[in-house]
Amino acid sequence: MENETVLTAEKRESSKTEKKGLSIRDLVLTAILLAAGAVLKFFVGSFVNFFGMKPNFIIAMYCMAIVLIRPRLFEAAIIGILAGTICQFFPGTPWLNFLSECAGAVVMALLIKIPLPKIGGKVDIMPMLATFLSTVVSGGIFATFLLVVIKSTPEALAAYVPIVGFTALFNCIIVQVLYYPLKATLK
């Protein structure tokens, strides 16, 4: 009887770690976060504009979704494509966001699985670090392709570096601040 209890507990543990796909809850959470990112980008992004640099709330929200649901790489790529689709509704360069957001989402899914020791045993900084690097990858791909398409100079690419850096910094702060309240709410 005791062995059966141990085996049942082990099965429950292994079923928690073996994810078969995104659940309805995961899909709804992702949709809500992407929608919130679009609304924030549309309404708040114009007000939070520093020297021509606007935060990209859509990137922050898909990073937040990936932190919370921990999807497989293919699922993260789909989340990135959905984020790229939402970006099509905003002025800019059509189609380029599909590539940059998909790459950013896949990088996020890869990085978030790396275990880091928690600061003071309690504070997990991996969401912040992964979001920063994912935003740099997404923004770097976006800026590089944009400049290649318009055949710009290396100086123009250098001008994008602070924009991508500021966006990455802003996004990682947003995700770190929202991480614990959203994680607690989902439990």
N, CA, C and O atoms as a DFTB+ gen file, in Angstrom:
748 C
 N C O
     1  1       0.823      -1.190       0.000
     2  2       0.000       0.000       0.000
     3  2       0.867       1.254       0.000
     4  3       0.584       2.225      -0.701
     5  1       1.929       1.210       0.803
     6  2       2.813       2.368       0.885
     7  2       3.529       2.593      -0.446
     8  3       3.716       3.735      -0.866
     9  1       3.935       1.494      -1.119
    10  2       4.593       1.605      -2.422
    11  2       3.652       2.215      -3.462
    12  3       4.087       3.001      -4.303
    13  1       2.370       1.858      -3.411
    14  2       1.389       2.419      -4.345
    15  2       1.254       3.923      -4.155
    16  3       1.142       4.670      -5.127
    17  1       1.265       4.360      -2.909
    18  2       1.168       5.797      -2.618
    19  2       2.380       6.531      -3.167
    20  3       2.247       7.610      -3.743
    21  1       3.559       5.953      -2.991
    22  2       4.783       6.570      -3.495
    23  2       4.745       6.624      -5.022
    24  3       5.100       7.642      -5.616
    25  1       4.311       5.520      -5.665
    26  2       4.228       5.494      -7.126
    27  2       3.212       6.508      -7.643
    28  3       3.467       7.177      -8.644
    29  1       2.082       6.631      -6.987
    30  2       1.063       7.596      -7.389
    31  2       1.603       9.016      -7.282
    32  3       1.373       9.841      -8.166
    33  1       2.313       9.297      -6.210
    34  2       2.908      10.628      -6.037
    35  2       3.950      10.894      -7.116
    36  3       4.041      12.003      -7.641
    37  1       4.741       9.861      -7.446
    38  2       5.748      10.018      -8.494
    39  2       5.102      10.259      -9.851
    40  3       5.600      11.064     -10.637
    41  1       3.995       9.569     -10.137
    42  2       3.281       9.775     -11.398
    43  2       2.751      11.201     -11.488
    44  3       2.834      11.835     -12.540
    45  1       2.207      11.702     -10.383
    46  2       1.695      13.081     -10.386
    47  2       2.818      14.062     -10.649
    48  3       2.642      15.013     -11.410
    49  1       3.979      13.846     -10.027
    50  2       5.118      14.733     -10.227
    51  2       5.587      14.694     -11.667
    52  3       5.852      15.738     -12.263
    53  1       5.696      13.475     -12.244
    54  2       6.176      13.383     -13.616
    55  2       5.167      13.955     -14.596
    56  3       5.562      14.505     -15.624
    57  1       3.881      13.842     -14.311
    58  2       2.879      14.413     -15.214
    59  2       2.894      15.936     -15.163
    60  3       2.540      16.597     -16.140
    61  1       3.304      16.493     -14.027
    62  2       3.417      17.946     -13.936
    63  2       4.569      18.452     -14.792
    64  3       4.473      19.516     -15.404
    65  1       5.664      17.684     -14.835
    66  2       6.829      18.144     -15.576
    67  2       6.729      17.829     -17.063
    68  3       7.306      18.553     -17.874
    69  1       6.019      16.776     -17.445
    70  2       5.858      16.422     -18.846
    71  2       4.655      17.157     -19.409
    72  3       3.512      16.733     -19.238
    73  1       4.922      18.233     -20.064
    74  2       3.852      19.049     -20.614
    75  2       3.532      18.571     -22.020
    76  3       4.430      18.461     -22.855
    77  1       2.284      18.291     -22.288
    78  2       1.875      17.787     -23.595
    79  2       1.522      18.907     -24.564
    80  3       1.393      18.659     -25.762
    81  1       1.369      20.081     -24.095
    82  2       0.993      21.211     -24.939
    83  2       0.410      22.301     -24.069
    84  3       0.266      22.157     -22.855
    85  1       0.084      23.383     -24.721
    86  2      -0.484      24.501     -23.980
    87  2      -1.910      24.173     -23.556
    88  3      -2.703      23.653     -24.340
    89  1      -2.216      24.483     -22.317
    90  2      -3.575      24.268     -21.824
    91  2      -4.447      25.452     -22.232
    92  3      -3.947      26.462     -22.726
    93  1      -5.727      25.319     -22.024
    94  2      -6.649      26.421     -22.296
    95  2      -6.269      27.622     -21.444
    96  3      -6.303      28.759     -21.914
    97  1      -5.911      27.374     -20.206
    98  2      -5.482      28.455     -19.309
    99  2      -4.256      29.182     -19.870
   100  3      -4.181      30.409     -19.821
   101  1      -3.296      28.415     -20.403
   102  2      -2.099      29.011     -20.994
   103  2      -2.445      29.876     -22.199
   104  3      -1.913      30.974     -22.361
   105  1      -3.334      29.373     -23.037
   106  2      -3.750      30.122     -24.231
   107  2      -4.483      31.408     -23.863
   108  3      -4.246      32.461     -24.454
   109  1      -5.374      31.309     -22.884
   110  2      -6.125      32.491     -22.445
   111  2      -5.182      33.513     -21.829
   112  3      -5.282      34.705     -22.118
   113  1      -4.271      33.056     -20.986
   114  2      -3.306      33.966     -20.368
   115  2      -2.459      34.664     -21.429
   116  3      -2.237      35.873     -21.352
   117  1      -1.989      33.910     -22.411
   118  2      -1.184      34.494     -23.484
   119  2      -1.994      35.520     -24.269
   120  3      -1.500      36.606     -24.572
   121  1      -3.230      35.177     -24.596
   122  2      -4.086      36.112     -25.347
   123  2      -4.330      37.399     -24.554
   124  3      -4.280      38.496     -25.109
   125  1      -4.591      37.256     -23.269
   126  2      -4.841      38.440     -22.430
   127  2      -3.587      39.311     -22.340
   128  3      -3.667      40.534     -22.455
   129  1      -2.433      38.680     -22.135
   130  2      -1.203      39.452     -22.032
   131  2      -0.842      40.137     -23.356
   132  3      -0.408      41.288     -23.355
   133  1      -1.018      39.440     -24.479
   134  2      -0.742      40.067     -25.778
   135  2      -1.710      41.217     -26.056
   136  3      -1.318      42.256     -26.586
   137  1      -2.968      41.019     -25.695
   138  2      -3.951      42.102     -25.870
   139  2      -3.596      43.294     -24.986
   140  3      -3.681      44.443     -25.420
   141  1      -3.201      43.018     -23.757
   142  2      -2.792      44.100     -22.854
   143  2      -1.571      44.826     -23.416
   144  3      -1.489      46.052     -23.336
   145  1      -0.625      44.080     -23.981
   146  2       0.547      44.687     -24.594
   147  2       0.186      45.596     -25.751
   148  3       0.762      46.674     -25.905
   149  1      -0.775      45.161     -26.574
   150  2      -1.214      45.979     -27.711
   151  2      -1.892      47.256     -27.231
   152  3      -1.631      48.340     -27.753
   153  1      -2.763      47.124     -26.235
   154  2      -3.457      48.306     -25.700
   155  2      -2.453      49.269     -25.079
   156  3      -2.527      50.476     -25.309
   157  1      -1.523      48.748     -24.299
   158  2      -0.509      49.604     -23.678
   159  2       0.377      50.272     -24.730
   160  3       0.722      51.447     -24.606
   161  1       0.738      49.515     -25.761
   162  2       1.570      50.102     -26.815
   163  2       0.817      51.225     -27.523
   164  3       1.394      52.264     -27.841
   165  1      -0.455      51.013     -27.765
   166  2      -1.246      52.004     -28.482
   167  2      -1.491      53.256     -27.649
   168  3      -1.308      54.373     -28.133
   169  1      -1.903      53.072     -26.403
   170  2      -2.303      54.221     -25.584
   171  2      -1.169      54.807     -24.745
   172  3      -0.995      56.024     -24.701
   173  1      -0.406      53.955     -24.086
   174  2       0.615      54.445     -23.173
   175  2       1.939      54.700     -23.898
   176  3       2.686      55.603     -23.520
   177  1       2.232      53.920     -24.925
   178  2       3.495      54.050     -25.638
   179  2       3.753      55.445     -26.152
   180  3       4.898      55.896     -26.160
   181  1       2.715      56.143     -26.583
   182  2       2.892      57.505     -27.086
   183  2       3.234      58.484     -25.975
   184  3       3.938      59.466     -26.206
   185  1       2.742      58.222     -24.779
   186  2       3.006      59.117     -23.660
   187  2       4.363      58.862     -23.022
   188  3       4.991      59.778     -22.491
   189  1       4.810      57.614     -23.078
   190  2       6.093      57.247     -22.491
   191  2       7.118      57.215     -23.624
   192  3       7.651      56.160     -23.966
   193  1       7.377      58.355     -24.182
   194  2       8.257      58.479     -25.331
   195  2       9.449      59.344     -24.922
   196  3       9.303      60.544     -24.687
   197  1      10.623      58.729     -24.838
   198  2      11.817      59.452     -24.435
   199  2      12.755      59.594     -25.628
   200  3      13.322      58.606     -26.093
   201  1      12.918      60.795     -26.114
   202  2      13.844      61.087     -27.207
   203  2      13.597      60.183     -28.411
   204  3      14.541      59.690     -29.029
   205  1      12.343      59.972     -28.738
   206  2      11.997      59.148     -29.881
   207  2      11.971      57.656     -29.590
   208  3      11.679      56.859     -30.482
   209  1      12.272      57.265     -28.354
   210  2      12.285      55.855     -27.990
   211  2      11.011      55.517     -27.228
   212  3      10.683      56.150     -26.224
   213  1      10.304      54.517     -27.718
   214  2       9.080      54.078     -27.062
   215  2       9.259      52.652     -26.557
   216  3       9.852      51.822     -27.246
   217  1       8.757      52.363     -25.377
   218  2       8.811      50.973     -24.915
   219  2       7.901      50.099     -25.772
   220  3       6.875      50.557     -26.273
   221  1       8.286      48.847     -25.934
   222  2       7.466      47.915     -26.704
   223  2       6.782      46.958     -25.731
   224  3       7.357      45.949     -25.325
   225  1       5.563      47.288     -25.370
   226  2       4.822      46.499     -24.396
   227  2       4.463      45.118     -24.931
   228  3       4.262      44.190     -24.148
   229  1       4.379      44.968     -26.235
   230  2       4.039      43.657     -26.798
   231  2       5.156      42.661     -26.502
   232  3       4.888      41.518     -26.133
   233  1       6.410      43.091     -26.662
   234  2       7.536      42.210     -26.334
   235  2       7.510      41.867     -24.843
   236  3       7.681      40.706     -24.470
   237  1       7.299      42.860     -24.005
   238  2       7.259      42.607     -22.562
   239  2       6.172      41.599     -22.209
   240  3       6.374      40.735     -21.355
   241  1       5.024      41.708     -22.863
   242  2       3.917      40.813     -22.516
   243  2       4.115      39.401     -23.048
   244  3       3.716      38.445     -22.383
   245  1       4.722      39.234     -24.233
   246  2       4.952      37.843     -24.646
   247  2       6.074      37.228     -23.819
   248  3       6.076      36.020     -23.584
   249  1       7.022      38.040     -23.377
   250  2       8.039      37.517     -22.455
   251  2       7.388      37.095     -21.134
   252  3       7.729      36.056     -20.569
   253  1       6.453      37.909     -20.654
   254  2       5.750      37.585     -19.413
   255  2       4.971      36.277     -19.569
   256  3       4.990      35.430     -18.676
   257  1       4.294      36.118     -20.695
   258  2       3.536      34.886     -20.948
   259  2       4.477      33.679     -20.957
   260  3       4.160      32.643     -20.374
   261  1       5.604      33.805     -21.601
   262  2       6.547      32.690     -21.686
   263  2       7.134      32.361     -20.314
   264  3       7.343      31.191     -19.997
   265  1       7.397      33.369     -19.511
   266  2       7.893      33.135     -18.151
   267  2       6.867      32.337     -17.350
   268  3       7.225      31.414     -16.620
   269  1       5.611      32.691     -17.488
   270  2       4.569      32.070     -16.669
   271  2       4.161      30.680     -17.149
   272  3       3.914      29.795     -16.330
   273  1       4.088      30.475     -18.475
   274  2       3.582      29.189     -18.962
   275  2       4.684      28.212     -19.372
   276  3       4.423      27.019     -19.521
   277  1       5.903      28.700     -19.554
   278  2       7.050      27.859     -19.896
   279  2       6.761      26.924     -21.072
   280  3       6.785      25.704     -20.913
   281  1       6.489      27.490     -22.247
   282  2       6.149      26.645     -23.401
   283  2       7.374      25.961     -24.001
   284  3       8.517      26.314     -23.708
   285  1       7.100      24.973     -24.847
   286  2       8.165      24.354     -25.633
   287  2       8.584      25.354     -26.716
   288  3       7.899      26.353     -26.936
   289  1       9.690      25.090     -27.380
   290  2      10.217      26.036     -28.371
   291  2       9.226      26.300     -29.501
   292  3       9.041      27.446     -29.908
   293  1       8.593      25.253     -30.005
   294  2       7.628      25.423     -31.082
   295  2       6.461      26.304     -30.624
   296  3       5.996      27.167     -31.368
   297  1       6.002      26.080     -29.414
   298  2       4.903      26.888     -28.876
   299  2       5.334      28.337     -28.668
   300  3       4.554      29.262     -28.897
   301  1       6.571      28.528     -28.237
   302  2       7.090      29.891     -28.082
   303  2       7.166      30.587     -29.438
   304  3       6.869      31.777     -29.544
   305  1       7.564      29.849     -30.475
   306  2       7.606      30.430     -31.820
   307  2       6.212      30.872     -32.260
   308  3       6.060      31.918     -32.891
   309  1       5.206      30.084     -31.930
   310  2       3.818      30.449     -32.268
   311  2       3.425      31.723     -31.512
   312  3       2.778      32.604     -32.078
   313  1       3.808      31.822     -30.257
   314  2       3.528      33.041     -29.482
   315  2       4.212      34.238     -30.143
   316  3       3.623      35.316     -30.233
   317  1       5.440      34.055     -30.602
   318  2       6.150      35.124     -31.298
   319  2       5.459      35.526     -32.593
   320  3       5.380      36.711     -32.916
   321  1       4.967      34.555     -33.324
   322  2       4.243      34.854     -34.568
   323  2       2.950      35.608     -34.255
   324  3       2.581      36.536     -34.975
   325  1       2.266      35.212     -33.189
   326  2       1.055      35.951     -32.784
   327  2       1.399      37.390     -32.408
   328  3       0.676      38.320     -32.765
   329  1       2.504      37.569     -31.690
   330  2       2.934      38.928     -31.331
   331  2       3.284      39.721     -32.589
   332  3       2.958      40.904     -32.688
   333  1       3.944      39.079     -33.544
   334  2       4.259      39.738     -34.812
   335  2       3.011      40.120     -35.579
   336  3       2.980      41.154     -36.246
   337  1       1.981      39.292     -35.489
   338  2       0.705      39.601     -36.138
   339  2       0.076      40.838     -35.515
   340  3      -0.435      41.705     -36.224
   341  1       0.112      40.918     -34.200
   342  2      -0.444      42.087     -33.512
   343  2       0.333      43.346     -33.905
   344  3      -0.251      44.418     -34.066
   345  1       1.642      43.210     -34.056
   346  2       2.470      44.368     -34.438
   347  2       2.113      44.900     -35.822
   348  3       2.418      46.050     -36.137
   349  1       1.478      44.088     -36.643
   350  2       1.094      44.541     -37.982
   351  2       0.048      45.654     -37.934
   352  3      -0.114      46.397     -38.902
   353  1      -0.653      45.769     -36.822
   354  2      -1.675      46.798     -36.685
   355  2      -1.093      48.167     -36.345
   356  3      -1.818      49.161     -36.317
   357  1       0.198      48.220     -36.089
   358  2       0.854      49.469     -35.728
   359  2       1.703      49.940     -36.900
   360  3       2.220      49.124     -37.664
   361  1       1.848      51.244     -37.042
   362  2       2.684      51.733     -38.146
   363  2       4.112      51.239     -38.000
   364  3       4.635      51.119     -36.892
   365  1       4.713      50.963     -39.097
   366  2       6.088      50.474     -39.075
   367  2       6.380      49.709     -40.341
   368  3       5.903      50.052     -41.423
   369  1       7.160      48.682     -40.190
   370  2       7.535      47.882     -41.350
   371  2       6.758      46.583     -41.343
   372  3       6.930      45.746     -40.457
   373  1       5.905      46.421     -42.332
   374  2       5.113      45.185     -42.377
   375  2       6.007      43.950     -42.532
   376  3       7.041      43.999     -43.198
   377  1       5.612      42.897     -41.934
   378  2       6.181      41.565     -42.033
   379  2       7.478      41.374     -41.259
   380  3       7.810      40.241     -40.911
   381  1       8.207      42.415     -40.985
   382  2       9.483      42.263     -40.299
   383  2       9.298      41.779     -38.858
   384  3      10.150      41.071     -38.321
   385  1       8.183      42.164     -38.241
   386  2       7.940      41.755     -36.859
   387  2       7.748      40.249     -36.703
   388  3       8.013      39.704     -35.632
   389  1       7.294      39.575     -37.748
   390  2       7.126      38.129     -37.633
   391  2       8.458      37.461     -37.303
   392  3       8.527      36.617     -36.410
   393  1       9.492      37.830     -38.007
   394  2      10.807      37.250     -37.789
   395  2      11.393      37.675     -36.446
   396  3      11.872      36.838     -35.680
   397  1      11.354      38.965     -36.164
   398  2      12.004      39.456     -34.940
   399  2      11.289      38.967     -33.680
   400  3      11.945      38.577     -32.715
   401  1       9.961      38.982     -33.676
   402  2       9.222      38.535     -32.483
   403  2       9.304      37.028     -32.302
   404  3       9.359      36.540     -31.173
   405  1       9.313      36.293     -33.396
   406  2       9.452      34.834     -33.301
   407  2      10.817      34.484     -32.706
   408  3      10.907      33.625     -31.829
   409  1      11.873      35.142     -33.175
   410  2      13.215      34.894     -32.634
   411  2      13.291      35.292     -31.162
   412  3      13.869      34.568     -30.351
   413  1      12.712      36.436     -30.816
   414  2      12.719      36.875     -29.419
   415  2      11.996      35.897     -28.505
   416  3      12.453      35.623     -27.395
   417  1      10.873      35.372     -28.969
   418  2      10.098      34.430     -28.160
   419  2      10.840      33.104     -27.978
   420  3      10.814      32.520     -26.894
   421  1      11.493      32.636     -29.025
   422  2      12.254      31.381     -28.920
   423  2      13.444      31.565     -27.974
   424  3      13.721      30.690     -27.153
   425  1      14.141      32.684     -28.081
   426  2      15.251      32.960     -27.165
   427  2      14.734      33.007     -25.727
   428  3      15.372      32.480     -24.815
   429  1      13.589      33.634     -25.531
   430  2      13.006      33.715     -24.185
   431  2      12.720      32.316     -23.646
   432  3      13.033      32.013     -22.494
   433  1      12.126      31.469     -24.480
   434  2      11.806      30.108     -24.041
   435  2      13.068      29.307     -23.715
   436  3      13.059      28.488     -22.796
   437  1      14.131      29.532     -24.448
   438  2      15.395      28.846     -24.159
   439  2      16.012      29.339     -22.856
   440  3      16.435      28.544     -22.016
   441  1      16.057      30.650     -22.700
   442  2      16.725      31.229     -21.530
   443  2      15.978      30.987     -20.225
   444  3      16.605      30.793     -19.183
   445  1      14.678      30.994     -20.265
   446  2      13.896      30.903     -19.030
   447  2      14.051      29.528     -18.368
   448  3      13.730      29.359     -17.192
   449  1      14.542      28.556     -19.128
   450  2      14.714      27.216     -18.571
   451  2      16.064      27.036     -17.881
   452  3      16.315      25.996     -17.272
   453  1      16.931      28.039     -17.972
   454  2      18.235      27.955     -17.324
   455  2      18.063      28.279     -15.837
   456  3      17.622      29.373     -15.485
   457  1      18.408      27.336     -14.976
   458  2      18.242      27.607     -13.544
   459  2      19.350      28.522     -13.021
   460  3      20.536      28.266     -13.227
   461  1      18.951      29.561     -12.362
   462  2      19.891      30.472     -11.702
   463  2      19.590      30.468     -10.217
   464  3      18.435      30.323      -9.816
   465  1      20.628      30.626      -9.391
   466  2      20.338      30.736      -7.963
   467  2      19.544      32.018      -7.697
   468  3      19.766      33.053      -8.326
   469  1      18.631      31.918      -6.764
   470  2      17.799      33.071      -6.427
   471  2      18.562      33.995      -5.486
   472  3      19.305      33.541      -4.616
   473  1      18.371      35.278      -5.670
   474  2      19.016      36.264      -4.814
   475  2      18.374      36.195      -3.439
   476  3      17.156      36.322      -3.310
   477  1      19.179      35.999      -2.428
   478  2      18.671      35.873      -1.066
   479  2      17.790      34.653      -0.896
   480  3      17.021      34.567       0.061
   481  1      17.896      33.695      -1.831
   482  2      17.073      32.500      -1.773
   483  2      15.625      32.719      -2.166
   484  3      14.838      31.773      -2.142
   485  1      15.248      33.946      -2.528
   486  2      13.839      34.239      -2.815
   487  2      13.589      34.912      -4.156
   488  3      12.577      34.632      -4.799
   489  1      14.475      35.784      -4.591
   490  2      14.215      36.607      -5.771
   491  2      14.817      35.959      -7.014
   492  3      16.034      35.823      -7.134
   493  1      13.946      35.567      -7.927
   494  2      14.349      34.961      -9.186
   495  2      14.573      36.072     -10.211
   496  3      13.631      36.763     -10.599
   497  1      15.826      36.243     -10.649
   498  2      16.116      37.308     -11.617
   499  2      16.151      36.793     -13.056
   500  3      16.380      37.571     -13.982
   501  1      15.927      35.495     -13.254
   502  2      15.949      34.962     -14.616
   503  2      14.893      35.607     -15.508
   504  3      15.190      35.858     -16.677
   505  1      13.666      35.896     -15.029
   506  2      12.718      36.584     -15.918
   507  2      13.269      37.912     -16.440
   508  3      13.078      38.255     -17.606
   509  1      13.947      38.647     -15.578
   510  2      14.500      39.937     -15.972
   511  2      15.635      39.759     -16.984
   512  3      15.656      40.442     -18.008
   513  1      16.561      38.868     -16.715
   514  2      17.688      38.654     -17.623
   515  2      17.236      38.098     -18.967
   516  3      17.700      38.545     -20.016
   517  1      16.332      37.123     -18.935
   518  2      15.847      36.521     -20.175
   519  2      15.075      37.538     -21.011
   520  3      15.194      37.553     -22.237
   521  1      14.288      38.385     -20.356
   522  2      13.540      39.408     -21.087
   523  2      14.486      40.413     -21.722
   524  3      14.293      40.809     -22.871
   525  1      15.499      40.824     -20.987
   526  2      16.472      41.771     -21.537
   527  2      17.120      41.199     -22.796
   528  3      17.162      41.860     -23.833
   529  1      17.623      39.974     -22.702
   530  2      18.303      39.367     -23.846
   531  2      17.347      39.081     -25.000
   532  3      17.722      39.241     -26.161
   533  1      16.137      38.666     -24.703
   534  2      15.145      38.413     -25.760
   535  2      14.791      39.692     -26.496
   536  3      14.639      39.690     -27.717
   537  1      14.660      40.782     -25.755
   538  2      14.355      42.067     -26.385
   539  2      15.526      42.534     -27.239
   540  3      15.321      43.092     -28.317
   541  1      16.743      42.312     -26.771
   542  2      17.924      42.678     -27.560
   543  2      17.964      41.872     -28.858
   544  3      18.265      42.418     -29.919
   545  1      17.664      40.584     -28.778
   546  2      17.643      39.748     -29.986
   547  2      16.549      40.227     -30.942
   548  3      16.796      40.419     -32.133
   549  1      15.351      40.415     -30.415
   550  2      14.237      40.863     -31.254
   551  2      14.524      42.229     -31.877
   552  3      14.372      42.410     -33.085
   553  1      14.935      43.178     -31.059
   554  2      15.235      44.521     -31.564
   555  2      16.439      44.541     -32.485
   556  3      16.465      45.292     -33.460
   557  1      17.434      43.724     -32.186
   558  2      18.623      43.653     -33.037
   559  2      18.303      43.113     -34.417
   560  3      18.773      43.647     -35.422
   561  1      17.505      42.056     -34.471
   562  2      17.083      41.503     -35.767
   563  2      16.252      42.530     -36.523
   564  3      16.455      42.747     -37.717
   565  1      15.324      43.154     -35.825
   566  2      14.464      44.154     -36.453
   567  2      15.307      45.294     -37.037
   568  3      15.136      45.654     -38.201
   569  1      16.206      45.856     -36.241
   570  2      17.018      46.991     -36.689
   571  2      17.956      46.588     -37.827
   572  3      18.113      47.338     -38.790
   573  1      18.574      45.427     -37.727
   574  2      19.508      44.983     -38.755
   575  2      18.803      44.790     -40.092
   576  3      19.271      45.280     -41.119
   577  1      17.676      44.076     -40.081
   578  2      16.948      43.856     -41.330
   579  2      16.390      45.154     -41.896
   580  3      16.389      45.363     -43.109
   581  1      15.921      46.017     -41.017
   582  2      15.393      47.304     -41.468
   583  2      16.485      48.100     -42.183
   584  3      16.251      48.673     -43.247
   585  1      17.655      48.128     -41.599
   586  2      18.746      48.896     -42.203
   587  2      19.303      48.229     -43.460
   588  3      19.772      48.916     -44.368
   589  1      19.256      46.904     -43.521
   590  2      19.701      46.206     -44.727
   591  2      18.729      46.488     -45.873
   592  3      19.146      46.705     -47.011
   593  1      17.441      46.482     -45.564
   594  2      16.424      46.716     -46.593
   595  2      16.529      48.134     -47.144
   596  3      16.417      48.334     -48.354
   597  1      16.744      49.122     -46.273
   598  2      16.830      50.497     -46.760
   599  2      18.280      50.885     -47.077
   600  3      18.565      52.039     -47.398
   601  1      19.184      49.916     -46.984
   602  2      20.599      50.107     -47.326
   603  2      21.181      51.341     -46.643
   604  3      21.683      52.264     -47.285
   605  1      21.094      51.316     -45.355
   606  2      21.570      52.448     -44.577
   607  2      23.028      52.256     -44.173
   608  3      23.646      51.242     -44.498
   609  1      23.553      53.221     -43.478
   610  2      24.959      53.216     -43.077
   611  2      25.141      52.542     -41.726
   612  3      24.176      52.370     -40.982
   613  1      26.375      52.157     -41.403
   614  2      26.639      51.592     -40.073
   615  2      26.323      52.581     -38.945
   616  3      25.991      52.178     -37.830
   617  1      26.429      53.863     -39.245
   618  2      26.107      54.874     -38.238
   619  2      24.624      54.815     -37.860
   620  3      24.251      55.011     -36.703
   621  1      23.795      54.541     -38.864
   622  2      22.355      54.432     -38.591
   623  2      22.081      53.217     -37.702
   624  3      21.233      53.274     -36.811
   625  1      22.796      52.126     -37.944
   626  2      22.638      50.943     -37.083
   627  2      23.085      51.276     -35.663
   628  3      22.455      50.847     -34.696
   629  1      24.157      52.027     -35.536
   630  2      24.636      52.435     -34.211
   631  2      23.606      53.307     -33.497
   632  3      23.535      53.304     -32.268
   633  1      22.811      54.051     -34.260
   634  2      21.770      54.883     -33.653
   635  2      20.654      54.021     -33.060
   636  3      19.967      54.442     -32.130
   637  1      20.479      52.823     -33.599
   638  2      19.449      51.925     -33.073
   639  2      19.871      51.254     -31.772
   640  3      19.013      50.813     -31.007
   641  1      21.154      51.169     -31.506
   642  2      21.647      50.474     -30.306
   643  2      21.040      51.053     -29.028
   644  3      20.549      50.281     -28.204
   645  1      21.048      52.389     -28.818
   646  2      20.426      52.892     -27.591
   647  2      18.916      52.669     -27.554
   648  3      18.343      52.478     -26.482
   649  1      18.279      52.691     -28.708
   650  2      16.832      52.450     -28.741
   651  2      16.527      51.022     -28.297
   652  3      15.640      50.796     -27.474
   653  1      17.265      50.066     -28.845
   654  2      17.061      48.661     -28.470
   655  2      17.443      48.459     -27.006
   656  3      16.748      47.748     -26.280
   657  1      18.530      49.070     -26.570
   658  2      18.956      48.942     -25.173
   659  2      17.941      49.501     -24.200
   660  3      17.646      48.881     -23.179
   661  1      17.399      50.682     -24.514
   662  2      16.387      51.281     -23.644
   663  2      15.131      50.410     -23.592
   664  3      14.565      50.180     -22.524
   665  1      14.710      49.933     -24.754
   666  2      13.523      49.076     -24.798
   667  2      13.754      47.807     -23.984
   668  3      12.867      47.373     -23.249
   669  1      14.933      47.210     -24.109
   670  2      15.255      45.993     -23.348
   671  2      15.252      46.272     -21.847
   672  3      14.747      45.469     -21.062
   673  1      15.808      47.390     -21.459
   674  2      15.829      47.755     -20.038
   675  2      14.412      47.961     -19.506
   676  3      14.068      47.460     -18.436
   677  1      13.607      48.685     -20.241
   678  2      12.230      48.935     -19.838
   679  2      11.442      47.622     -19.742
   680  3      10.728      47.390     -18.766
   681  1      11.580      46.771     -20.756
   682  2      10.848      45.503     -20.771
   683  2      11.241      44.600     -19.611
   684  3      10.380      43.967     -19.000
   685  1      12.539      44.533     -19.300
   686  2      12.955      43.623     -18.226
   687  2      12.470      44.123     -16.868
   688  3      12.188      43.317     -15.981
   689  1      12.372      45.423     -16.694
   690  2      11.826      45.967     -15.440
   691  2      10.343      45.646     -15.326
   692  3       9.877      45.219     -14.270
   693  1       9.607      45.849     -16.405
   694  2       8.161      45.555     -16.410
   695  2       7.907      44.086     -16.073
   696  3       7.060      43.773     -15.236
   697  1       8.643      43.192     -16.726
   698  2       8.435      41.757     -16.502
   699  2       8.802      41.374     -15.073
   700  3       8.079      40.604     -14.440
   701  1       9.904      41.892     -14.557
   702  2      10.304      41.548     -13.188
   703  2       9.292      42.054     -12.175
   704  3       8.999      41.366     -11.198
   705  1       8.755      43.248     -12.395
   706  2       7.767      43.814     -11.471
   707  2       6.464      43.008     -11.511
   708  3       5.837      42.796     -10.473
   709  1       6.059      42.564     -12.686
   710  2       4.792      41.827     -12.820
   711  2       4.914      40.338     -12.496
   712  3       3.909      39.681     -12.222
   713  1       6.123      39.807     -12.524
   714  2       6.318      38.370     -12.379
   715  2       5.705      37.781     -11.118
   716  3       4.906      36.848     -11.204
   717  1       6.056      38.299      -9.963
   718  2       5.588      37.703      -8.707
   719  2       4.085      37.856      -8.491
   720  3       3.446      36.887      -8.081
   721  1       3.488      39.019      -8.743
   722  2       2.029      39.104      -8.559
   723  2       1.262      38.184      -9.514
   724  3       0.285      37.552      -9.113
   725  1       1.705      38.104     -10.789
   726  2       1.002      37.237     -11.735
   727  2       1.231      35.760     -11.411
   728  3       0.316      34.946     -11.540
   729  1       2.430      35.420     -10.997
   730  2       2.727      34.031     -10.633
   731  2       1.865      33.618      -9.429
   732  3       1.316      32.517      -9.398
   733  1       1.755      34.503      -8.457
   734  2       0.941      34.191      -7.281
   735  2      -0.536      34.083      -7.650
   736  3      -1.249      33.241      -7.105
   737  1      -0.996      34.919      -8.562
   738  2      -2.391      34.885      -8.990
   739  2      -2.708      33.579      -9.719
   740  3      -3.798      33.029      -9.566
   741  1      -1.775      33.095     -10.493
   742  2      -1.997      31.855     -11.266
   743  2      -2.004      30.606     -10.390
   744  3      -2.556      29.578     -10.781
   745  1      -1.399      30.689      -9.217
   746  2      -1.423      29.530      -8.319
   747  2      -2.740      29.514      -7.631
   748  3      -3.001      28.626      -6.819
